[in-house]
Amino acid sequence: MARDDWRVHVDLAEEQHANGLLERLGLELSGEARELAHELEQHRLAVSRDGNELFVYGSSWAAADKAHAVIAAELRELGIEGHESRVEHWLENEERWDDEPKGETWEQEELDRGFAPWEVRVRCSSRVEADALAERLEAEGYKPARTFDYVIAGCRSKEDAEALAARLHGEVEPGGELVYEVVPGNPFAIFGGLGG
């Protein structure tokens, strides 16, 4: 199993620049970037975006550093200036990226932004059962979402999500919807879909 312990963090001045770069990474790289990316063809680099920030994850410093060079070439091709980018390393024991302050967790960041960092997804046998479960969870203080016969309840921590999932026979996963898209020969796998 590959571990994504390294990432390229690109902070762009404008959100539209992040969209443009994300689309280029997911579809067709420019000449210089395509040549640099050739060495990464055997890798799958997960790419995600959060507003005007772009993240590219790799399993080694070398892969992240090469991806950093590809991104720099693509930014030059797009004529995007006023950005900051760096390679970061995940500190497993501290559960944070090496440039983040100690004590701050990604879960707290998500809560501060108004999102649940963990979700419990429960598939019910019918829409009626899903409605009843959603009402029960609302009475317990959750803010569930119901989609046909699924109920999704956000939780503040993985431990809370695991406890709720055990009680409801649901599945725990990080909050948000992930979409995996790959173009053959392109090492960048876009999470979250293009453009958002």
C-alpha positions in Angstrom: 0.0 0.0 0.0 1.4 3.4 -1.0 1.5 6.1 1.6 1.1 9.7 0.7 3.5 11.1 3.2 4.7 14.0 1.0 2.7 16.7 -0.7 3.1 19.8 -2.8 1.1 22.7 -1.4 0.4 25.4 -3.9 -1.2 28.6 -2.6 -2.5 30.7 -5.5 -3.6 34.4 -5.4 -7.0 33.7 -7.0 -9.4 30.8 -6.9 -9.8 30.9 -10.7 -6.1 30.2 -11.0 -6.5 27.0 -8.9 -9.3 25.9 -11.2 -7.2 26.5 -14.3 -4.2 24.6 -12.8 -6.4 21.8 -11.6 -7.9 21.4 -15.1 -4.4 21.4 -16.8 -3.1 18.8 -14.3 -6.2 16.6 -14.8 -6.3 16.8 -18.6 -3.4 17.9 -20.8 0.0 19.2 -19.6 2.0 21.7 -21.5 5.2 20.8 -23.3 7.8 21.4 -20.5 5.4 20.0 -17.8 4.6 17.0 -19.9 8.4 16.2 -20.3 8.9 16.6 -16.6 5.9 14.4 -15.8 7.3 11.6 -17.9 9.4 10.4 -15.0 6.2 10.3 -12.9 4.2 8.0 -15.2 4.6 5.0 -12.9 3.2 7.1 -10.0 -0.4 8.0 -9.1 -0.3 11.5 -7.5 -3.6 12.4 -5.8 -4.6 16.1 -6.4 -7.1 18.0 -4.4 -8.2 21.6 -4.2 -9.5 23.8 -1.4 -10.4 27.2 -2.6 -7.3 28.8 -4.0 -5.0 26.1 -2.6 -4.0 23.0 -4.5 -2.4 19.8 -3.0 -0.6 17.1 -4.8 0.2 14.0 -2.7 3.1 11.6 -3.3 4.7 8.6 -1.6 8.3 10.0 -1.6 10.1 13.2 -1.4 11.5 12.6 -4.9 8.0 12.1 -6.4 6.7 15.3 -4.6 9.8 17.3 -5.7 9.3 16.2 -9.3 5.6 17.1 -9.1 6.6 20.4 -7.7 8.7 21.0 -10.8 5.8 20.0 -13.1 3.5 22.4 -11.3 6.0 25.2 -11.6 6.3 24.6 -15.3 2.6 24.6 -15.7 2.2 27.8 -13.7 4.8 29.4 -16.0 2.9 28.2 -19.1 -0.3 29.6 -17.7 1.4 32.9 -16.8 0.3 32.7 -13.2 2.4 34.7 -10.8 1.9 35.6 -7.2 1.8 32.1 -5.8 3.6 30.2 -3.1 4.4 26.5 -3.4 6.4 24.1 -1.2 6.9 20.4 -0.6 5.7 19.3 2.9 6.1 16.1 4.9 3.5 14.4 7.0 4.7 13.9 10.7 2.9 10.7 11.7 3.5 11.0 15.4 2.2 14.6 15.5 -0.6 14.1 12.9 0.3 17.2 11.0 2.3 18.6 8.1 5.7 19.8 9.0 4.9 23.5 8.2 1.7 23.5 10.3 1.7 24.7 14.0 1.7 22.0 16.6 -1.6 21.2 18.2 -3.8 22.2 15.3 -5.5 19.3 13.6 -7.1 19.0 10.2 -10.3 18.0 12.0 -10.4 21.3 13.9 -9.7 23.2 10.7 -12.8 21.5 9.1 -14.9 22.2 12.2 -13.8 25.9 12.1 -14.9 26.1 8.5 -18.3 24.7 9.4 -17.8 21.1 8.0 -17.9 17.8 9.7 -14.5 16.1 9.4 -15.9 12.6 9.6 -19.1 11.1 8.2 -21.1 8.0 9.0 -23.0 6.6 6.0 -25.9 4.3 6.6 -27.8 2.5 3.9 -31.4 1.8 4.9 -33.7 -0.8 3.4 -36.2 1.9 2.3 -36.8 5.6 2.1 -39.2 5.4 5.0 -36.6 3.8 7.2 -34.1 6.5 6.0 -36.5 9.2 7.0 -37.1 7.6 10.4 -33.4 7.3 11.0 -32.7 10.9 10.0 -35.4 12.1 12.4 -34.0 10.1 15.2 -30.5 11.4 14.6 -31.9 15.0 14.5 -33.5 14.4 17.9 -30.0 13.3 19.1 -28.4 16.6 17.9 -27.0 15.5 14.6 -27.7 17.3 11.3 -28.1 14.3 9.0 -28.5 14.4 5.3 -30.8 11.9 3.6 -30.4 10.9 0.0 -33.0 8.3 -1.1 -32.2 5.3 1.1 -28.9 6.7 2.6 -28.5 8.7 5.7 -25.2 10.6 6.3 -24.4 12.1 9.7 -21.4 14.3 10.3 -19.2 13.8 13.4 -16.5 15.8 15.2 -13.9 13.1 15.5 -13.1 9.7 14.1 -13.8 8.1 17.5 -17.3 9.7 17.6 -17.9 8.5 14.0 -16.8 5.0 14.8 -19.1 4.8 17.9 -22.1 6.0 15.9 -21.3 3.7 13.0 -21.1 0.7 15.4 -24.5 1.7 16.8 -26.1 2.2 13.4 -24.2 -0.4 11.4 -22.8 2.3 9.1 -19.5 3.1 7.5 -17.0 5.7 8.6 -15.1 7.9 6.1 -13.6 11.3 6.0 -16.1 14.1 5.4 -16.7 15.3 1.9 -17.2 13.5 -1.4 -14.1 12.1 -3.2 -14.1 11.5 -7.0 -11.2 9.7 -8.6 -10.5 10.7 -12.2 -7.5 9.6 -14.2 -6.4 10.4 -17.7 -4.1 7.6 -19.2 -0.5 8.5 -19.0 -1.1 11.4 -16.7 0.1 10.8 -13.1 -2.3 13.3 -11.5 -5.5 11.8 -10.1 -8.0 14.5 -9.3 -10.0 14.2 -6.1 -13.2 16.2 -5.9 -13.7 16.4 -9.6 -12.6 19.2 -11.9 -13.5 22.7 -10.9 -14.5 22.0 -7.4 
